Amino acid sequence: MDTETISRALCYAFRNDKLLAQALTHPSYALQHHVPDNQRLEFLGDAVLEICVSRVLYARYPQMQEGQLTRRRALLVREATLAAAARRLGLGPALLLDHGEELDGGREKPSILADAMEAVLAAVYLDGGMEAAAALVDRMMGDYEPEEEEDRDAKSRLQEFLQAAGETVPRYQIVAEEGPPHARVFTAEVLRADGELLGRGEGVSKKRAEQQAAQQALERLTQEKR
C-alpha cells in the first residue's frame, strides 16, 4: 500500500500514517493479520461527511426547506457517490484485502469503496481537524450537484412520505447481525415514532439494510393509501 500516493491524491499530508493505513484496511484483511480494520473509522467518517455536506448546503441554498436539503444531502452521501469519489482518488488499488475478497473483485465493489472513503475522511478528521476534513469533502463532492437528482434513495422518500402525512421522521434500528466479520449480513427495521414496525430489510452493510427496510415500508404505505 503506497500511502504517499494516496496522500498526494487527497492533497493532505498525514502526521500519523497509521490512521491512513487503518482506513484502507478491510475487515477481511484485518481478521487474517490481527490488525485494526476500518469499520470504526467508517462510523466516524459517516458523521463527519454529513456535517460537512450539511453546512455547505445550508449556506449555499438559503431558500431550500428541510426536506429538499435532506434529499440533496442523501444523494451526495449515498454509496454510489462515495464509491465514485474513492475511484477518482485511487483508493481501490491501495486497499488491504484478503485473497478471497481480492479474487471476488473487492477493489471495485461500491460498498467497499464507499466504506473506505468514509474511513479515510475520518482519518483526515482525526489527524487534521474539521477544516482539513471539510477540504477533502469539497474535493470529493466537486460542485455539490448530484448527477441524478431524481434518483432519490428510499430513506429520503419514506421521510418525505411520512412528513407529508403530518408524521415525524421514522426511526431505524439494527436488530440482527449474522455471518463472519468479513461477510456480515445485517437486518434493519424502520419504525414510526410510536414504535409501529413499518418495514424490515437485509443487506451486507447497515446502510443497505436500512434502505431495504425503507423500501419495504414505502411499498406497504403506498399500498395502504390506495
C-alpha positions in Angstrom: 0.0 0.0 0.0 1.5 3.3 -1.1 0.3 5.8 1.5 2.4 8.6 -0.1 0.5 8.3 -3.4 -2.9 8.4 -1.6 -1.8 11.4 0.5 -0.9 13.3 -2.7 -4.3 12.4 -4.2 -6.0 13.6 -1.0 -3.9 16.8 -1.0 -3.3 16.1 2.6 -0.1 15.1 4.4 -0.7 12.9 7.4 1.1 13.4 10.6 0.1 9.9 11.7 0.3 7.5 8.7 -1.2 4.7 10.8 -4.6 6.4 10.6 -4.5 6.2 6.8 -3.3 2.6 6.8 -6.1 1.6 9.1 -8.7 3.5 6.9 -7.6 1.3 4.0 -7.7 -2.0 5.9 -10.8 -4.1 5.0 -12.1 -6.4 7.8 -11.2 -9.4 5.7 -7.5 -8.5 5.8 -7.6 -7.4 9.5 -9.1 -10.7 10.6 -6.3 -12.7 9.0 -3.5 -10.4 10.1 -4.8 -9.4 13.5 -4.7 -5.6 12.9 -7.4 -3.0 13.3 -9.9 -2.7 10.4 -11.6 0.5 9.1 -15.1 -0.1 10.5 -14.8 2.3 13.5 -13.3 4.9 11.2 -16.1 4.4 8.7 -18.6 5.0 11.5 -17.0 8.3 12.4 -16.5 9.3 8.8 -20.2 8.9 8.1 -21.0 11.6 10.7 -18.2 13.9 9.6 -19.3 13.7 6.0 -22.9 14.5 6.9 -22.0 17.7 8.9 -19.5 18.8 6.2 -22.1 18.4 3.4 -24.9 19.8 5.5 -23.1 23.1 6.3 -22.3 23.6 2.6 -25.8 23.0 1.5 -27.2 25.2 4.3 -25.0 28.1 3.3 -25.4 27.6 -0.5 -29.2 27.2 -0.7 -30.9 29.6 1.8 -34.3 29.1 0.2 -34.4 25.3 0.4 -36.6 23.7 3.0 -35.6 20.9 5.3 -37.0 18.2 3.1 -35.2 19.5 0.0 -31.9 19.8 1.8 -32.3 16.3 3.2 -32.9 14.9 -0.2 -29.9 16.6 -1.8 -27.7 15.6 1.0 -28.8 12.0 0.7 -27.9 12.0 -3.0 -24.4 13.4 -2.2 -23.6 11.0 0.6 -25.0 7.8 -0.9 -22.9 4.8 -1.8 -22.6 5.5 -5.5 -21.3 9.0 -5.0 -18.7 7.9 -2.4 -17.6 5.0 -4.5 -17.0 7.3 -7.4 -15.0 9.6 -5.3 -12.9 6.7 -4.0 -12.2 5.7 -7.6 -11.1 9.2 -8.5 -8.7 9.3 -5.6 -7.3 5.9 -6.3 -8.3 4.2 -3.1 -9.1 0.8 -4.7 -5.6 -0.2 -5.6 -4.4 0.8 -2.1 -6.9 -1.3 -0.1 -5.7 -4.1 2.0 -8.0 -7.1 1.3 -7.7 -10.8 1.9 -7.1 -13.1 -1.0 -10.7 -14.2 -1.3 -12.0 -10.7 -1.4 -9.4 -9.8 -3.9 -10.4 -12.6 -6.2 -14.1 -11.5 -5.8 -13.3 -8.1 -7.2 -13.3 -6.3 -3.9 -11.3 -3.4 -5.1 -14.2 -2.4 -7.4 -17.1 -3.1 -5.1 -19.1 0.1 -4.5 -19.8 -0.9 -0.9 -16.2 -1.5 0.0 -15.0 1.7 -1.8 -17.7 3.8 -0.2 -16.8 2.5 3.3 -13.1 3.1 2.7 -13.9 6.7 1.5 -15.7 7.4 4.8 -12.9 5.8 6.8 -10.3 7.9 5.0 -12.3 11.0 5.7 -12.4 10.1 9.4 -8.6 9.6 9.3 -8.1 13.1 7.9 -10.5 14.5 10.5 -8.7 12.8 13.4 -5.3 13.8 12.1 -6.0 17.4 10.9 -9.4 18.5 12.3 -12.7 19.5 10.8 -11.3 22.1 8.3 -9.0 19.5 6.8 -11.9 17.1 6.6 -14.1 19.8 5.0 -11.4 20.5 2.4 -11.4 16.8 1.5 -15.2 16.7 1.2 -15.0 19.6 -1.1 -12.7 17.6 -3.4 -14.9 14.6 -3.1 -18.1 16.5 -3.9 -16.9 18.8 -6.7 -19.7 21.3 -7.3 -22.1 19.6 -4.8 -24.5 18.9 -7.7 -25.9 15.3 -7.7 -25.6 13.6 -11.0 -29.2 12.3 -10.9 -31.4 14.4 -8.6 -34.5 12.4 -9.5 -32.9 9.1 -8.2 -33.8 9.6 -4.5 -33.0 6.9 -2.0 -35.7 5.0 -0.2 -34.9 6.5 3.2 -35.4 10.1 1.9 -38.6 9.2 0.1 -40.0 7.5 3.2 -39.2 10.5 5.3 -40.9 12.8 2.8 -43.9 10.5 2.6 -44.4 10.5 6.4 -43.8 14.2 6.8 -46.4 14.9 4.1 -48.8 13.0 6.2 -48.0 15.1 9.3 -45.8 12.5 11.0 -42.3 12.8 12.4 -39.2 11.2 10.9 -39.0 7.4 11.2 -36.5 5.6 13.4 -34.1 2.8 12.3 -32.6 0.1 14.3 -30.3 -2.9 13.5 -31.9 -6.0 15.0 -29.6 -8.7 13.9 -26.0 -9.4 12.6 -25.1 -12.7 11.1 -22.1 -14.2 9.3 -18.3 -13.8 9.8 -16.7 -10.3 10.3 -15.7 -10.0 6.6 -19.1 -11.2 5.3 -21.7 -9.7 7.7 -25.4 -9.6 6.8 -27.4 -7.0 8.8 -31.1 -6.9 9.4 -32.7 -3.5 10.0 -36.2 -2.3 11.0 -37.8 1.1 10.4 -40.4 2.2 12.9 -42.9 5.0 13.3 -42.3 7.5 16.1 -44.9 5.5 18.2 -42.9 2.3 17.7 -45.0 0.7 15.0 -43.0 -1.5 12.7 -43.1 -0.2 9.1 -40.6 -2.4 7.3 -37.7 -4.7 7.6 -34.7 -5.3 5.3 -31.4 -7.1 5.0 -28.1 -6.1 3.5 -24.3 -6.5 3.5 -24.0 -3.2 5.3 -26.2 -1.4 7.8 -26.9 1.3 5.3 -28.1 -1.2 2.7 -30.3 -3.0 5.3 -31.9 0.3 6.3 -32.5 1.2 2.6 -34.2 -2.1 2.1 -36.3 -1.6 5.2 -37.4 1.9 4.0 -38.3 0.5 0.5 -40.5 -2.2 2.1 -42.2 0.4 4.3 -42.8 2.7 1.2 -44.4 -0.2 -0.7 -46.6 -1.1 2.3 -47.7 2.5 2.9 -48.3 3.2 -0.8 -50.5 0.1 -1.0 -52.4 1.1 2.2 -53.1 4.5 0.7 -54.8 3.2 -2.4 
